[in-house]
Amino acid sequence: MARNPFRMRWRLYMTAALLFSGTTIAQTYPNRPVRLVLGYPPGGGIDVSARILAPRLSDFFGQQFVVDNRPGASGNIGADIVARATPDGYTLLMMTLSHAVGAGLYKNLPFHPADSFAGVSLTGATTLVLLGHPGSPAKTLKELIALAKVKPGQLSFGSSGVGGSPHLAGELLKLQAGIDIVHAPYKGTGLALSDLIGGHIPLLMSALPGAAPHIRSGRARALGVSTARRAKSMPDVPTISEGGVPGYDVNHWFGALAPAKTDRKILDQLHAALVKIMRANEVVVALDKAGTDVATQSPREFDTYLRSEIARWSKVIREAGITTQ
C-alpha cells in the first residue's frame, strides 16, 4: 500500500508544531500572574510558608505569584481547583501531608491525589505540635494522658479539619497512648487556634509554624512535638515520644503541585527557582522562625515521595479503622 506523502508531511508538521509550542511556552513562562492555591484559610503552617515564598517567586520571575486561600473539605476544594485547571503552570497547589492522608480517607474524590497532579517540589518540613490551653490542669503530656484515662471521652482535641494530617496525628496519638479523646474538626487552623486560646477547646493538634507565635506569647502551651527529634526552633519542647508515647513520629511536610500534563520544562523552571530562593539566608531564617526546615526535591522525586506517603497513610487509616465523619 502506497504511503500518502501529504499525510506524512502533515504528521511531521504537527509533531514539530507541538514541540515548538511546548518550547515556546516554557521559554516565555510566566508572562502573567501565577496563582498559588491553598486549600486552607490564612493562619496555618502552609499559609505562613506560602506567604514567605510568594513575594520571592514574584521577584525571581518578574510576575506576581498570588496566594489564593480556598479552604474547605480538608484541603480538597483547593486541590480540585488545581486538578481541573489548565496545565500551563499558572495555577499551582501549595499542599501538605494532608493531601496524601486524604487519599486513603475519602473514597469519592473528584481527582486522584497523585495521578491528577505533577510534582514541582517539596518546599519544607516541619513538625506538628500538641497544644494545651494554659489554664488546663494538665501541664505535661504525661499529665494529659493520665487525665484522659480517668475521663474517657470527656476531653477533646481540635484540628484543621476531618482527614487532615493534624487529625490523623491526633488519632494516632490516641491509639498509641491508649486514650479516648474526642476529635473536634475546624475549617482551618486559625479558627481552631482562636478557640484554644479562648478556652473553648482544651487541646489542639497543629502545624508548628502557625502555632509558634502563640506558644512564644504564652497563649498556648506546647505539650509535645510530633517528630522523633525536637524542633530546632523550639528545642525546649519535648517530643511526644519523650513525653510518654514511645515511638510516636509524624513528620509534617509541605509541597507544590501543578496539574497533570504540565510541561516538564515549566516544572523544572519552578523547581529551580524554589531551590535558589530557599537557599537564600533570609528565607532560611524566616522559615526557621516559623518552625519550618528547608527541604526540596526534584519534580520526579516529589512524585515518588507523594505516592509513598499515600501508601503509608492509607495503611494507617485501614489499620486504625478511621472513617470520615
Summary of the structure (lengths in Angstrom):
residues: 325
radius of gyration: 21.8
end to end distance: 63.6
largest distance: 88.0
contacts: 1150
relative contact order: 0.19
helix: 46%
strand: 19%
